[in-house]
Amino acid sequence: MNERNINEMIDGLISELERVLGIGFSAAVYGSVARGQWLDGRSDVNLLIVLDDPSPPALSRLTGAVAAWHKKGLTPPLFIGRDEWQCAADVFPIEITDMRLAYRVLHGADPVAPLVVEPADLRRAIEAELRGKLVRLRQAYVRFGEAMPMLGGVATSSVASFLVLLRGIAVLLGRDPGAQPEETIAALAPELGAGSSVVVEIAAHRRDKEWKCPPGVFGQYLDVVRRAVDLVDTHNQPGVR
């Protein structure tokens, strides 16, 4: 499946939702599709559907509308009530920050632009995600040792979510994270160091499903994640520059 097919599937789903819901919803696509970076077998198709009526009876009417979507094995859309969504910025600060960097409204009023993410909420959420990611990557490094195909799979499957967090850090620092991995890394290079280019190298291998990651490269990746943790941990802390 290519990106053109994906956009045709999106158009078909929105048409079905319009048939069922009329004007009672807003919809937006975000993430890799909105950035023009979608990869078959690697990337999700991220759809946000904000409903005027999210009650169980209303939701049950949507099953037929999304049947073809689910049959293709695509990422299930996010369904959320409009009132709930307007209160969600403190609960989903990472997701909303990344949505605001790249999204396209498909139907109804823009559901993303009105939301405001507080920097403190974003910093706290990013630190929690980064610390969890660092622990899991260290587990993989110890478990797989010299098994380069396994290290490659872990690295390439984790780098997209790591880039989401790095874009969030750039926003925290008041910098433009760009759309491409090299732009995001360049925005944070003063803090993450020259070795952070390893993230760009790993991201470039996402198309290669059998990439063999050398243990040394994976170790560099771990170092970058750790530096990102330190950066977020000390952001806006008294006495820390």
N, C-alpha and C positions, 0 to 999 in steps of 0.2 A: 504494500500500500504506500502511495506517495502523498506528498502534501496536498496536491490537487484533489485526490480522493478524499482526504481528511476534510478539506473545506467543503466538498460536496456533501459529505456525511453530516457536517455541522449544519449546513443550509437545510438539509432534509429534516433534521431533528427540530430545528427552530420552526420550520413550517408545520410540523406535526404538533408542536406545543401551541402554536398560534391557533391551530384548528380546535384544540381542546380548551385552551385557556383564554383565547381572544387577546385582550390587552392587559390581562391580569398578571403580567410578569415582566421582569427585566432579565436580560441575558448578556453575558460577556464571555469571550474566550481570552485566556491569558497564558503566560508561560511560553513554552518553546514554539507553539503554533503562532502566537502573536509576534514572536521575534523572528520568525522564518527559520527556526533552527530545529524543527521537528525531525526526529530520526525514527524510522520504522524499527520496531522491536526494542527501542530504548526509551523513547519519550512518551509521556502521558499526553492525553488530550484534555486540557483543563478547561472545563466549562462551569461557570457560575450562573445558577438560575435563582433569582430572587422572586419569591412568590407573594402575591397579595394574600392568598389563602393557603397556608401550609397544613391545614387540618388533614387528618387521615382520610376522610371521604374525598377531599380534593386530590390528595396524593395518589389515591387508588385509581383515579381517572388517567393518570400519566403512564401507567404500565404499558399500554398499547403504543403510546407515542414514542417510547424509548426502546421498544422491542428490537428494532433493526440495529440500533446503536449497541445494545448489549450483545446481540448475536455476533457482531464483529469483534467482540472482546475489548472494546474501547473503555477507557476510564469512565466510571459512572459519574455523571454530572453531580455537582454539589447543589442540593436543594435547601434553601433556607428562607424563612419568612422575612418579609420586608422590615417589620419592627425589630426582629431579632438581629438582622444584618446591621441595622443602624446603631446597634449597641455592641457590635462585635470587634471594634478596633482594638480594645484592650485584651481581647482573648486570642485574636489571630493577627498580631502585629506583624509577624514575618510575612505571612501570606499576603496580607493587604498591602504591605510595603512593596513586595515584589509584583503584585498585580498592577500597582500604580505605575511601575516602570515600563510595563509592556502589556497592554490589553486592547481589545477591540469590542465596542458595544455592538451587539447583534440584534437587540430588540429592546424597546422601551426606554425609560429614562436611564441615564448613566448610573450604575449602582456603585461605582468605585470612587469617582471623583469627590463626592461629598464627605467621605470618611477621612478622619484625621487620626493618625497614629502618634501617640505620645512617645518621645525619645526614650524615656525611662522604661516603658513597657517593651519597646523594641529591643533595647539593650539587654534587659533581663531574659527575654525569650531567646535571643540569639546566644547568649552565654549558656543557657541550659541546653540548647540543641547542640552547640559546639562541644560542650563537655561530654555529652552522651556519644557524639560521633567519634571523638578522640578515643574514648574507652573502647568502643566497638572496633575501630580500626586497629588499635593495639592488640586486641584479642585476635584479630585475623592475622596480624603480622607474626604473632607468636605461634598461632595454630598452624599456619601454612609454611612458615620458614622459607625454604628455597623453592617451593612449588610455584613457579612463576605464572602458570596459567590461572591458578587460583587467586594469586595476588592481583593479577590483571583484572579478573572478574570483579573483585571487591573494589579495586580502585575506580574502574570505569563506571560501576553501578552507583558509587557514592559521590562522584565528583559533581554531578548536576545539583544535588541538594547542597553540597558545600558551596558551590557558586551562588546559590540563592542566599546563603548566609553571608557570603562575602559582599554581595551587592547590598545587603542590609547594613553591613558595617560601613560601607562607603557612604550610604545615605546618612548614617549616624554622624559621620565625620564631615558632612556637608559637601561631599564630592560626587561627581557624576560617575556611576559605575559602568556606564556604557552598556552595550548589548552583547558584545563578544567577550569570551573568557580573557583574551589578552588585554582588553580595555579595562575589565574589572581588576585584573592583577596589577596593571599599570597604576590604577587609582590608589592601590594600597601598597605598592612596592616600597615606599619609604619606611613603612612599619614592618612589612612582612619579609623584606630583604630580597636579594637577587635570586635566591633559591626558590622563591615563590613561582618562578616560571615553570616549575614542575607541574603545577596545576593545569597550565595551558597544554603541556605535553600529554597529560593524562586525558584531558578533555578531547584532544584530537584523536585519541584512540577509541573513543566511544563507538565509532563506526566499525571498529575491528573487534568482532565478538570473540576472537581467539587470541587477543593480545597477551603476550607473556611479559609481565612487569618484573624487571629485575628487583631483587630485594633492596638494593641501594636506592632505587627510584622510589619505592614504597616508603623507605625510611625518610627520604626527603619530604615526601607528602605528609607523613606524620609530623615532621618538624614544622611545616607550614601551618597545619591545623593547630598545633600547640601554640604557635606564635599568634594565631588568630584568637585563640582563647585568652591569652595574656592581654592582647590589645583590647578586647571587649571588657575583660575583667577590670582593667584600670581606667576605662573611659570615664571621664568626668569625676574621677575619685579625687578627694582633697589631697593636695600635695603631689599628685602624679601628673606628669606632662606627657 
